Amino acid sequence: MTRFLIIRHGETTMNARQDRIRGWLNVPLDPNGRKQAATLGESLKNVALDGLISSDLDRAHETALIISQHTDVPVIGQTLMLRPWNVGQFTGVPSPECREELAEYAMDMPDKDIPGGESFDTFRFRALTALLVLADTFLGKTVGLVTHHRVERLIAAWKENGCPDSFEVHFPTFLQKGVPPGACWVFDMSGSDDDDLHGN
C-alpha cells in the first residue's frame, strides 16, 4: 500500500502574526516559514521518501523545494487538487471572525458554494479523490504531500472516520487545530496506525 507523509507548508505572514484565512491567495513563505521547511528537511534526511508532491500554491511548492534541497528527495509534481478549501469571501478575514460560519458551511450546508469560492463537498471530493489517485499512481511507495491546513485536517478527519468511500469525515477532527506549519504526520493507506517511516 501507499504511505503518505502529510506535510503542512511553512508559515506565511498571514498565519504567523495575523491569523487570517489564506484560502487560494498565493501567499509566499515568510523567513520563519523557510526556516521551518529547512528544519523539517533536516529531520527527514534519513527517511526513505520516493518523492514530494505539492499544492501548486507558492507556499506549499517552496516548502517542497526546501525539503528537497535538504533531503535530495525529488519534487515530482505539483497540483491544484491539493489546494485548500476555496473559501471565497472569507479569504483574508481574521480566522476568529469567520470560524463559526465556515463550520456551518462544512457541517450544515456542505453542498452550498461559499460566495466567490466552492462548497465543502467540492473541496472534500477534490482533495480526497486526488489522494486516492496518487495512492494508485505511487502504489507501494512513500510520498510526501506538501499541502495546507484544511487539507491536512480533511485527511485526518477522513482517517478518523475510517476512510469511507463516501468521503464522510469526522467533523470534530476537521474543525480542531491541526499540526503546526512545517510539521507532518504519516498516513498509511492500508489503515495501519504505524507511523514509523524508518522501517524500525
C-alpha positions as CSV (number, residue, x, y, z in Angstrom):
1,M,0.0,0.0,0.0
2,T,1.0,3.6,-0.4
3,R,2.2,5.7,2.5
4,F,2.0,9.4,2.6
5,L,3.8,11.9,4.7
6,I,1.2,14.7,5.1
7,I,3.3,17.9,5.3
8,R,1.8,21.3,6.2
9,H,3.7,24.2,4.5
10,G,5.7,26.6,6.5
11,E,4.5,29.9,7.9
12,T,3.4,32.9,6.0
13,T,2.8,36.5,7.2
14,M,-1.0,35.7,7.1
15,N,-0.9,32.8,9.6
16,A,2.2,33.8,11.7
17,R,1.2,37.2,13.0
18,Q,-2.3,38.0,11.7
19,D,-4.0,34.6,11.6
20,R,-6.0,35.5,8.6
21,I,-7.7,33.0,6.2
22,R,-5.3,32.3,3.3
23,G,-7.5,30.1,1.1
24,W,-6.4,30.3,-2.5
25,L,-4.4,33.5,-2.1
26,N,-0.9,32.9,-3.4
27,V,0.9,34.0,-0.2
28,P,4.6,33.2,-0.1
29,L,6.5,31.7,2.8
30,D,8.0,34.3,5.3
31,P,11.6,33.9,6.6
32,N,10.4,31.8,9.5
33,G,8.4,29.6,7.2
34,R,11.6,28.9,5.2
35,K,13.4,28.1,8.4
36,Q,10.6,25.7,9.4
37,A,10.8,24.0,6.0
38,A,14.6,23.6,6.3
39,T,14.3,22.2,9.8
40,L,11.8,19.7,8.6
41,G,14.0,18.8,5.7
42,E,16.9,18.1,8.0
43,S,14.7,15.9,10.2
44,L,13.7,13.9,7.1
45,K,17.2,13.3,5.8
46,N,17.2,9.6,6.8
47,V,13.6,8.9,5.8
48,A,13.1,6.8,2.7
49,L,10.8,9.0,0.7
50,D,10.3,8.3,-3.0
51,G,9.3,11.8,-3.9
52,L,7.5,15.0,-3.0
53,I,4.3,16.4,-4.5
54,S,2.9,19.8,-3.5
55,S,0.0,22.0,-4.0
56,D,0.6,24.5,-6.8
57,L,0.4,27.5,-4.5
58,D,3.8,29.1,-3.8
59,R,3.9,28.5,-0.1
60,A,3.5,24.7,-0.5
61,H,5.7,24.4,-3.5
62,E,8.5,26.4,-1.9
63,T,8.3,24.2,1.2
64,A,8.7,21.1,-1.0
65,L,11.7,22.6,-2.8
66,I,13.4,23.5,0.5
67,I,12.8,20.0,1.9
68,S,14.1,18.6,-1.4
69,Q,17.3,20.6,-1.0
70,H,18.0,19.1,2.4
71,T,17.0,15.5,1.6
72,D,17.8,15.1,-2.1
73,V,14.3,13.7,-2.4
74,P,12.9,15.0,-5.8
75,V,9.9,17.2,-6.2
76,I,8.0,15.1,-8.7
77,G,4.9,17.2,-9.2
78,Q,2.5,20.0,-8.1
79,T,-1.2,20.1,-8.4
80,L,-4.2,22.4,-7.9
81,M,-6.0,19.3,-6.5
82,L,-4.1,19.7,-3.2
83,R,-5.1,23.4,-2.7
84,P,-7.0,24.2,0.4
85,W,-10.7,24.9,0.6
86,N,-11.5,27.9,-1.6
87,V,-13.4,29.9,0.9
88,G,-14.2,32.8,-1.4
89,Q,-15.5,35.9,0.6
90,F,-13.8,34.7,3.8
91,T,-10.3,34.9,2.2
92,G,-8.2,37.4,4.1
93,V,-10.6,37.7,7.0
94,P,-9.2,37.1,10.6
95,S,-9.8,33.4,11.4
96,P,-11.7,34.0,14.7
97,E,-14.2,36.2,12.9
98,C,-15.4,33.5,10.4
99,R,-14.6,30.2,12.1
100,E,-18.2,29.5,13.1
101,E,-19.6,30.4,9.6
102,L,-17.1,28.1,7.9
103,A,-18.1,25.3,10.3
104,E,-21.7,25.9,9.3
105,Y,-20.9,25.7,5.6
106,A,-19.0,22.4,6.2
107,M,-21.5,20.7,8.5
108,D,-24.9,22.2,7.7
109,M,-24.6,23.4,4.1
110,P,-21.8,21.1,2.6
111,D,-23.3,21.4,-0.9
112,K,-23.6,25.2,-0.9
113,D,-20.9,27.3,-2.6
114,I,-19.3,30.0,-0.5
115,P,-19.8,33.2,-2.4
116,G,-16.7,33.6,-4.6
117,G,-15.5,30.1,-3.6
118,E,-16.5,26.5,-3.5
119,S,-18.7,24.2,-1.4
120,F,-17.2,22.0,1.3
121,D,-18.4,19.0,-0.8
122,T,-16.4,20.2,-3.8
123,F,-13.3,20.7,-1.7
124,R,-13.7,17.3,0.0
125,F,-14.2,15.3,-3.2
126,R,-11.4,17.2,-5.0
127,A,-8.8,16.7,-2.3
128,L,-9.7,13.1,-1.3
129,T,-10.0,12.0,-4.9
130,A,-6.6,13.4,-5.5
131,L,-5.3,11.3,-2.6
132,L,-6.8,8.1,-4.0
133,V,-5.4,8.8,-7.5
134,L,-1.9,9.5,-6.0
135,A,-2.2,6.3,-3.9
136,D,-2.9,4.3,-7.1
137,T,-0.2,6.1,-9.0
138,F,2.5,5.5,-6.4
139,L,1.4,2.1,-5.1
140,G,3.9,0.7,-2.7
141,K,5.8,4.0,-2.5
142,T,6.2,6.5,0.3
143,V,5.4,10.0,-0.9
144,G,5.5,13.4,0.9
145,L,2.4,15.6,0.2
146,V,3.1,19.2,0.9
147,T,-0.3,20.8,1.4
148,H,-2.3,23.2,3.6
149,H,-4.0,23.3,7.0
150,R,-7.5,22.4,5.8
151,V,-6.3,19.6,3.5
152,E,-4.3,18.2,6.4
153,R,-7.3,18.4,8.7
154,L,-9.6,16.9,6.0
155,I,-7.3,13.8,5.6
156,A,-7.1,13.4,9.4
157,A,-10.9,13.7,9.7
158,W,-11.4,11.1,6.9
159,K,-9.0,8.8,8.6
160,E,-10.7,9.3,11.9
161,N,-14.0,8.2,10.3
162,G,-12.5,5.0,8.9
163,C,-11.7,6.3,5.3
164,P,-15.2,5.5,3.9
165,D,-15.8,5.5,0.1
166,S,-18.4,8.2,0.7
167,F,-15.6,10.6,1.9
168,E,-17.6,11.3,5.0
169,V,-15.4,12.9,7.7
170,H,-15.3,13.3,11.4
171,F,-16.1,16.9,11.8
172,P,-14.7,17.5,15.3
173,T,-11.3,16.4,13.9
174,F,-11.7,18.6,10.8
175,L,-12.5,21.6,12.9
176,Q,-9.8,21.2,15.5
177,K,-6.4,22.8,15.3
178,G,-4.0,20.6,13.2
179,V,-0.3,20.2,13.0
180,P,1.7,23.5,13.1
181,P,3.3,25.0,10.0
182,G,6.3,23.0,8.9
183,A,5.2,19.8,10.6
184,C,4.0,16.4,9.3
185,W,2.4,13.0,10.1
186,V,2.2,9.7,8.4
187,F,-0.9,8.5,6.6
188,D,-0.9,4.8,5.6
189,M,-3.5,3.9,3.0
190,S,-3.6,0.4,4.4
191,G,-5.3,1.8,7.5
192,S,-2.4,0.9,9.8
193,D,-1.6,3.3,12.7
194,D,2.2,2.5,12.3
195,D,3.9,5.9,11.8
196,D,7.5,4.6,11.6
197,L,9.0,5.8,8.3
198,H,12.4,4.5,9.1
199,G,11.3,0.8,9.0
200,N,12.3,0.1,12.6
